Amino acid sequence: MQQNTEAGDSAGLKNMQQLIQLRWMAVGGQILTIAIVHFGFGIRLPLDHMGAALAFLVAFNLFSLLRWRQRQEVADGELFIALLVDVGTLTVQLYLSGGAANPFIFLYLLQVSLGAVLLRPGYTRTMVAVTAACFMGLTFIHRPLAIPMDNARGLASPYIQGLLICFALNAALLAVFITRISRNLRARDAHLADLRQRAAEEEHIVRMGLLASGAAHELGTPLATLSVILGDWQRMQPFAAEPELRQEIEEMQAQVARCKTIVSGILLSAGEARGESPVQTTVRAFLDELVAEWRATRSPDALAYANAFGDDLPIVSDSALKQTIYNVLDNAFEASPGWVGLDAARDGDELVLTVSDAGPGFAPGMLAQLGKPYQSSKGRPGGGLGLFLVVNVARTLGGSVAAHNRPEGGAAVTLRLPLAAIRFEEIADDGN
């Protein structure tokens, strides 16, 4: 919910910035129009008072520019006040130049249109009422302006010329402004849709985590029982006297121990391990140990491992990160049992891991849906969850996952993880 609010605030800030830009255009347009009417048409205008109104508008816009550089949240009420200031300044200018008889009276429609696009219906109705009241007030209270209403002259009439300029301003400003506002709103809607998708994926992960944690707890007791029974068998005379049986029991004990390790890893990833604490290690040691464990348990025909990280850094050994890299390696191993490659490097403040294989590669549709659950070429129920978890863990750490097909055949998956998310920061002892 907080992320949704931030998306709305961002759109509000962009809309306020558009209003500030529009106000600069309005200031320039008013200066040009006053100069043409006063000096070109010879129609006398109170330049001192109109100049004061323009100076106020410039000062207000400078204040708005500084204020919204420092703040990131813009409420509907603040947008409404900004539009009211524009309406008030326009009303003063119209009062000084003929009131409702001024052809630029229809610039009120611009303010109403902007309010309809930017504000909630309640504010929009208020804007309509305010501009209508200003229009009616200007029919009674204004400084007269000598503009001949000789409409029969067509475009030669100063009044018709003023109407044409007013129409052109309304049309141009509305086209530019509403196009920009629509772009802002589309960007906000796309951001909200992305947030909703992420929330759904995270809820999916939570359900999977609860299922895995429950299964791990349930498996703990039978595994412990099997371990005890195998230990008893190993000491029993019939089994101890047979080397082959003793060897098979040892192999069974090793597999049970591995199952218990996997269960402990699941509980650790779920934050339920008892007596466990983060282990400090380094990038090189973490990757070397991870590769050694994966090679010992999977026994690939060929694993090309290259660690070009550079200067080593202390990090916290994280089981979720380890399982994430395992998932990528496992996917590559399933696609290409004969060869898997892992390259580790550093790019600025990021750890870059690239896992390659010599398999058939990704289908174009899978590349477009990378990280979506149940998107897999393996053709089995539940496929695609590995990369789904990889993408979400990387995103939680502030990183990213990308995939592409290699020109020489096979595929490559690249994880980019910020070192700040996994780096070990030693806390200084203050003596307390």
C-alpha positions as CSV (number, residue, x, y, z in Angstrom):
1,M,0.0,0.0,0.0
2,Q,2.8,2.4,0.8
3,Q,4.3,1.7,-2.7
4,N,1.0,2.5,-4.3
5,T,1.0,5.8,-2.4
6,E,4.5,6.6,-3.6
7,A,3.4,6.0,-7.2
8,G,0.5,8.4,-6.8
9,D,2.8,11.0,-5.2
10,S,5.3,10.7,-8.1
11,A,2.5,11.3,-10.6
12,G,1.3,14.3,-8.5
13,L,4.8,15.8,-8.5
14,K,5.1,15.4,-12.3
15,N,1.7,17.1,-12.8
16,M,2.8,20.0,-10.5
17,Q,6.0,20.3,-12.6
18,Q,3.8,20.4,-15.7
19,L,1.7,23.2,-14.2
20,I,4.9,25.2,-13.4
21,Q,6.0,24.9,-17.0
22,L,2.5,25.9,-18.3
23,R,2.6,28.9,-16.0
24,W,5.9,30.1,-17.5
25,M,4.2,29.7,-21.0
26,A,1.2,31.7,-19.7
27,V,3.5,34.5,-18.4
28,G,5.3,34.7,-21.8
29,G,1.9,34.7,-23.6
30,Q,0.5,37.4,-21.5
31,I,3.5,39.7,-22.0
32,L,3.3,39.1,-25.7
33,T,-0.4,39.7,-25.9
34,I,-0.3,42.9,-23.8
35,A,2.5,44.3,-25.9
36,I,0.6,43.6,-29.2
37,V,-2.7,45.0,-27.9
38,H,-1.1,48.1,-26.3
39,F,1.5,49.0,-28.9
40,G,0.3,47.2,-32.0
41,F,-3.5,47.8,-31.9
42,G,-3.1,51.1,-30.0
43,I,-5.6,50.0,-27.3
44,R,-4.6,51.6,-24.0
45,L,-4.0,49.2,-21.1
46,P,-3.1,49.9,-17.5
47,L,0.4,48.5,-17.9
48,D,1.5,49.2,-14.3
49,H,-1.3,47.2,-12.7
50,M,-1.1,44.4,-15.3
51,G,2.7,44.3,-14.8
52,A,2.2,43.9,-11.1
53,A,-0.1,41.0,-11.6
54,L,2.5,39.4,-13.9
55,A,5.2,40.0,-11.3
56,F,3.1,38.2,-8.7
57,L,2.6,35.3,-11.0
58,V,6.4,35.1,-11.7
59,A,7.2,35.2,-8.0
60,F,4.6,32.5,-7.2
61,N,6.0,30.3,-9.9
62,L,9.6,30.8,-8.6
63,F,8.4,29.9,-5.1
64,S,6.6,26.8,-6.5
65,L,9.7,25.8,-8.4
66,L,11.9,25.9,-5.3
67,R,9.3,24.3,-3.1
68,W,8.7,21.3,-5.3
69,R,12.4,20.7,-5.9
70,Q,12.7,19.9,-2.1
71,R,9.4,17.9,-1.7
72,Q,8.3,14.7,-3.4
73,E,4.6,14.5,-2.3
74,V,1.9,16.6,-4.0
75,A,-1.7,16.3,-2.8
76,D,-4.8,17.1,-4.8
77,G,-5.5,20.1,-2.6
78,E,-2.1,21.6,-3.5
79,L,-2.8,21.2,-7.2
80,F,-6.2,22.8,-6.6
81,I,-4.6,25.8,-4.9
82,A,-2.1,26.2,-7.7
83,L,-4.9,26.3,-10.2
84,L,-6.9,28.8,-8.1
85,V,-3.8,31.1,-8.1
86,D,-3.8,30.9,-11.9
87,V,-7.6,31.6,-12.0
88,G,-7.2,34.6,-9.7
89,T,-4.4,36.1,-11.7
90,L,-6.3,35.7,-14.9
91,T,-9.3,37.3,-13.3
92,V,-7.3,40.3,-12.3
93,Q,-5.9,40.7,-15.8
94,L,-9.4,40.4,-17.3
95,Y,-10.7,42.9,-14.7
96,L,-8.1,45.4,-15.9
97,S,-8.9,44.8,-19.6
98,G,-12.6,44.9,-20.2
99,G,-14.0,42.1,-18.1
100,A,-16.3,39.7,-19.8
101,A,-16.0,41.7,-23.0
102,N,-12.4,40.7,-23.3
103,P,-12.1,37.8,-25.8
104,F,-9.6,36.1,-23.6
105,I,-12.3,35.4,-21.1
106,F,-12.5,31.9,-22.6
107,L,-9.1,31.1,-21.1
108,Y,-11.2,30.0,-18.1
109,L,-12.0,26.9,-20.1
110,L,-8.3,26.0,-20.0
111,Q,-8.3,26.1,-16.2
112,V,-11.5,24.0,-16.0
113,S,-10.1,21.4,-18.4
114,L,-6.8,21.1,-16.4
115,G,-8.8,20.7,-13.2
116,A,-10.9,17.9,-14.8
117,V,-7.7,16.1,-15.8
118,L,-5.7,16.6,-12.6
119,L,-8.2,16.7,-9.8
120,R,-10.9,14.6,-8.1
121,P,-14.5,15.3,-9.1
122,G,-15.2,17.4,-6.0
123,Y,-12.3,19.7,-6.7
124,T,-13.3,19.9,-10.4
125,R,-16.9,20.9,-9.5
126,T,-15.5,23.6,-7.2
127,M,-13.3,24.9,-10.1
128,V,-16.3,25.1,-12.4
129,A,-18.2,27.1,-9.8
130,V,-15.3,29.4,-9.1
131,T,-14.6,30.2,-12.8
132,A,-18.4,30.7,-13.5
133,A,-18.6,33.1,-10.5
134,C,-15.5,35.0,-11.8
135,F,-17.1,35.2,-15.3
136,M,-20.4,36.6,-13.9
137,G,-18.6,39.0,-11.6
138,L,-16.5,40.4,-14.5
139,T,-19.8,41.2,-16.4
140,F,-20.6,43.7,-13.6
141,I,-17.2,44.8,-12.2
142,H,-14.4,45.6,-14.6
143,R,-12.4,48.5,-16.1
144,P,-13.9,49.3,-19.5
145,L,-11.8,48.6,-22.6
146,A,-12.5,50.2,-25.9
147,I,-12.7,47.2,-28.2
148,P,-15.0,47.7,-31.2
149,M,-17.4,44.8,-31.6
150,D,-17.6,45.1,-35.4
151,N,-17.9,41.4,-36.1
152,A,-19.0,42.1,-39.7
153,R,-15.3,42.9,-40.5
154,G,-14.4,39.3,-39.9
155,L,-10.7,38.7,-39.2
156,A,-10.1,42.5,-39.5
157,S,-12.1,43.0,-36.2
158,P,-9.8,43.2,-33.2
159,Y,-12.3,41.3,-31.1
160,I,-12.4,38.4,-33.6
161,Q,-8.6,38.5,-33.7
162,G,-8.6,38.2,-29.9
163,L,-11.0,35.3,-30.0
164,L,-8.8,33.5,-32.6
165,I,-5.7,34.0,-30.5
166,C,-7.6,32.8,-27.4
167,F,-8.8,29.7,-29.3
168,A,-5.3,28.9,-30.6
169,L,-3.8,29.3,-27.0
170,N,-6.5,27.0,-25.5
171,A,-6.1,24.4,-28.2
172,A,-2.3,24.4,-28.2
173,L,-1.9,24.4,-24.4
174,L,-4.5,21.8,-23.9
175,A,-3.0,19.5,-26.5
176,V,0.5,19.8,-25.1
177,F,-0.5,19.6,-21.4
178,I,-3.1,16.8,-21.6
179,T,-0.7,14.7,-23.7
180,R,2.0,15.1,-21.0
181,I,-0.5,14.4,-18.2
182,S,-1.8,11.3,-20.0
183,R,1.8,10.1,-20.3
184,N,2.3,10.6,-16.6
185,L,-0.9,8.8,-15.7
186,R,-0.1,5.9,-18.1
187,A,3.4,5.6,-16.4
188,R,1.7,5.6,-13.0
189,D,-0.8,2.9,-14.0
190,A,2.0,0.8,-15.4
191,H,4.0,1.2,-12.2
192,L,0.9,0.2,-10.1
193,A,0.3,-2.8,-12.3
194,D,3.9,-3.9,-11.8
195,L,3.5,-3.4,-8.0
196,R,0.4,-5.6,-8.0
197,Q,2.2,-8.2,-10.0
198,R,5.1,-8.2,-7.5
199,A,2.7,-8.4,-4.6
200,A,1.0,-11.5,-6.2
201,E,4.4,-13.1,-6.8
202,E,5.6,-12.4,-3.3
203,E,2.4,-13.9,-1.9
204,H,3.1,-16.9,-4.0
205,I,6.6,-17.2,-2.5
206,V,5.2,-16.9,1.0
207,R,2.8,-19.8,0.4
208,M,5.6,-21.8,-1.1
209,G,7.8,-21.0,1.9
210,L,5.1,-22.0,4.4
211,L,4.6,-25.3,2.5
212,A,8.4,-26.0,2.4
213,S,8.8,-25.1,6.1
214,G,5.9,-27.4,7.0
215,A,7.3,-30.2,4.9
216,A,10.7,-29.8,6.5
217,H,9.3,-30.0,10.0
218,E,7.3,-33.1,9.1
219,L,10.4,-34.8,7.5
220,G,12.6,-34.1,10.6
221,T,11.1,-36.8,12.7
222,P,11.2,-39.7,10.2
223,L,14.7,-38.8,9.2
224,A,15.9,-38.8,12.8
225,T,14.2,-42.2,13.2
226,L,15.9,-43.6,10.1
227,S,19.3,-42.3,11.3
228,V,18.9,-44.1,14.7
229,I,17.7,-47.4,13.0
230,L,20.7,-47.3,10.6
231,G,23.1,-46.7,13.5
232,D,21.6,-49.7,15.3
233,W,21.9,-51.9,12.2
234,Q,25.5,-50.9,11.7
235,R,26.3,-52.3,15.2
236,M,24.3,-55.5,14.7
237,Q,26.3,-58.7,14.1
238,P,24.6,-59.9,10.9
239,F,25.3,-56.6,9.2
240,A,28.7,-55.9,10.8
241,A,29.9,-59.3,9.5
242,E,29.0,-58.5,5.9
243,P,31.2,-55.9,4.2
244,E,28.8,-55.2,1.4
245,L,25.9,-54.7,3.8
246,R,28.0,-52.5,6.0
247,Q,29.0,-50.4,2.9
248,E,25.3,-50.1,1.9
249,I,24.3,-49.0,5.4
250,E,27.1,-46.3,5.4
251,E,25.8,-45.1,2.0
252,M,22.3,-45.0,3.4
253,Q,23.5,-43.0,6.4
254,A,25.3,-40.6,4.1
255,Q,22.1,-40.0,2.1
256,V,20.0,-39.5,5.3
257,A,22.6,-37.0,6.5
258,R,22.3,-35.2,3.2
259,C,18.5,-35.2,3.6
260,K,18.8,-33.7,7.1
261,T,21.2,-31.0,5.7
262,I,18.6,-30.1,3.0
263,V,15.9,-29.9,5.6
264,S,18.0,-27.7,7.8
265,G,18.7,-25.5,4.8
266,I,15.0,-25.1,4.2
267,L,14.4,-24.1,7.8
268,L,17.3,-21.7,7.7
269,S,16.0,-20.1,4.6
270,A,12.6,-19.7,6.3
271,G,14.2,-18.1,9.3
272,E,13.4,-21.0,11.6
273,A,16.8,-22.6,12.3
274,R,17.6,-22.8,16.0
275,G,20.9,-21.7,17.3
276,E,22.1,-20.6,13.9
277,S,23.8,-17.3,13.3
278,P,25.1,-15.6,10.1
279,V,28.6,-16.8,9.2
280,Q,31.2,-14.3,8.0
281,T,33.1,-15.4,4.9
282,T,34.5,-13.7,1.8
283,V,33.2,-13.6,-1.8
284,R,35.9,-16.0,-3.1
285,A,35.6,-18.4,-0.2
286,F,31.8,-18.4,-0.4
287,L,31.8,-19.1,-4.2
288,D,34.6,-21.7,-3.9
289,E,32.8,-23.6,-1.2
290,L,29.5,-23.4,-3.0
291,V,31.0,-24.8,-6.2
292,A,32.8,-27.6,-4.3
293,E,29.5,-28.6,-2.6
294,W,27.6,-28.5,-5.8
295,R,30.2,-30.5,-7.8
296,A,30.3,-33.1,-5.0
297,T,26.5,-33.6,-4.9
298,R,25.6,-33.3,-8.6
299,S,28.8,-34.8,-10.2
300,P,28.6,-33.0,-13.5
301,D,30.7,-34.3,-16.4
302,A,32.4,-30.9,-16.7
303,L,32.1,-27.7,-14.6
304,A,34.1,-24.7,-15.9
305,Y,34.4,-22.4,-12.9
306,A,36.3,-19.1,-13.3
307,N,36.5,-16.7,-10.4
308,A,37.7,-13.3,-11.6
309,F,36.2,-11.2,-8.8
310,G,39.4,-9.4,-8.0
311,D,40.1,-8.0,-4.5
312,D,38.3,-10.1,-2.0
313,L,35.6,-8.7,0.3
314,P,34.0,-9.9,3.5
315,I,30.4,-11.0,3.1
316,V,27.7,-12.8,5.1
317,S,27.2,-16.4,4.0
318,D,23.5,-16.4,3.2
319,S,21.6,-19.7,2.6
320,A,19.0,-18.0,0.4
321,L,21.7,-16.7,-1.9
322,K,23.4,-20.1,-1.9
323,Q,20.2,-21.8,-2.8
324,T,19.5,-19.2,-5.5
325,I,22.9,-20.0,-7.2
326,Y,22.2,-23.7,-6.8
327,N,18.9,-23.3,-8.6
328,V,20.6,-21.6,-11.6
329,L,23.3,-24.2,-11.7
330,D,20.7,-27.0,-11.4
331,N,18.7,-25.6,-14.3
332,A,21.9,-25.5,-16.4
333,F,22.8,-29.0,-15.4
334,E,19.4,-30.4,-16.4
335,A,19.7,-28.7,-19.8
336,S,23.3,-29.6,-20.3
337,P,24.6,-32.6,-18.2
338,G,27.8,-32.6,-20.2
339,W,29.0,-29.1,-19.5
340,V,28.1,-26.2,-17.1
341,G,30.0,-23.0,-16.8
342,L,30.1,-20.5,-13.9
343,D,32.0,-17.2,-14.2
344,A,32.2,-14.8,-11.3
345,A,33.3,-11.2,-11.8
346,R,33.0,-7.7,-10.3
347,D,31.4,-4.8,-12.1
348,G,31.7,-1.6,-9.9
349,D,29.7,-2.3,-6.8
350,E,28.0,-5.4,-8.1
351,L,28.8,-9.1,-8.0
352,V,28.2,-10.6,-11.4
353,L,27.6,-14.3,-11.8
354,T,27.1,-15.9,-15.2
355,V,25.9,-19.5,-15.5
356,S,26.2,-21.0,-19.0
357,D,25.2,-24.3,-20.5
358,A,25.4,-26.1,-23.9
359,G,21.8,-27.1,-24.0
360,P,19.0,-26.2,-26.5
361,G,18.7,-22.6,-25.1
362,F,15.6,-20.6,-24.2
363,A,12.6,-20.3,-26.5
364,P,11.9,-16.6,-27.4
365,G,8.6,-16.7,-25.4
366,M,10.4,-17.9,-22.3
367,L,13.0,-15.1,-22.5
368,A,10.1,-12.6,-22.7
369,Q,8.5,-14.2,-19.6
370,L,11.7,-14.8,-17.6
371,G,11.1,-15.3,-13.9
372,K,7.3,-15.9,-14.3
373,P,6.1,-18.9,-12.3
374,Y,5.4,-22.1,-14.3
375,Q,7.2,-20.9,-17.4
376,S,9.4,-23.9,-18.3
377,S,10.4,-26.0,-21.3
378,K,10.8,-29.1,-19.1
379,G,7.2,-30.1,-19.6
380,R,6.6,-31.2,-16.0
381,P,4.2,-30.0,-13.3
382,G,5.7,-27.2,-11.2
383,G,8.4,-26.4,-13.8
384,G,9.8,-22.9,-13.9
385,L,9.7,-22.3,-10.2
386,G,13.5,-22.4,-9.9
387,L,14.0,-19.3,-12.1
388,F,10.9,-17.7,-10.5
389,L,12.6,-17.9,-7.1
390,V,15.9,-16.8,-8.4
391,V,14.4,-13.6,-9.9
392,N,12.5,-12.8,-6.7
393,V,15.5,-13.4,-4.4
394,A,17.7,-11.3,-6.6
395,R,15.1,-8.5,-6.7
396,T,14.8,-8.6,-2.9
397,L,18.5,-8.1,-2.6
398,G,18.3,-5.1,-5.0
399,G,19.8,-7.1,-7.9
400,S,18.6,-8.3,-11.3
401,V,18.5,-11.4,-13.5
402,A,19.0,-11.5,-17.2
403,A,19.1,-14.4,-19.7
404,H,20.1,-14.9,-23.3
405,N,21.0,-17.6,-25.8
406,R,24.6,-18.0,-26.6
407,P,25.7,-17.6,-30.2
408,E,27.7,-20.9,-30.0
409,G,24.7,-22.7,-28.6
410,G,23.1,-23.1,-25.2
411,A,22.0,-20.4,-22.8
412,A,23.4,-18.0,-20.2
413,V,21.8,-16.6,-17.1
414,T,23.4,-13.6,-15.4
415,L,22.8,-12.5,-11.8
416,R,23.8,-9.0,-10.8
417,L,23.8,-8.5,-7.0
418,P,24.8,-5.3,-5.2
419,L,27.7,-6.0,-2.9
420,A,26.1,-3.7,-0.3
421,A,23.3,-6.2,0.2
422,I,25.6,-9.1,1.1
423,R,28.7,-7.3,2.4
424,F,29.7,-7.9,6.0
425,E,29.8,-4.7,8.0
426,E,31.6,-5.1,11.3
427,I,30.0,-3.3,14.2
428,A,32.5,-1.3,16.3
429,D,32.6,-2.2,20.0
430,D,31.7,0.9,22.0
431,G,32.4,-0.8,25.3
432,N,28.7,-1.2,26.3
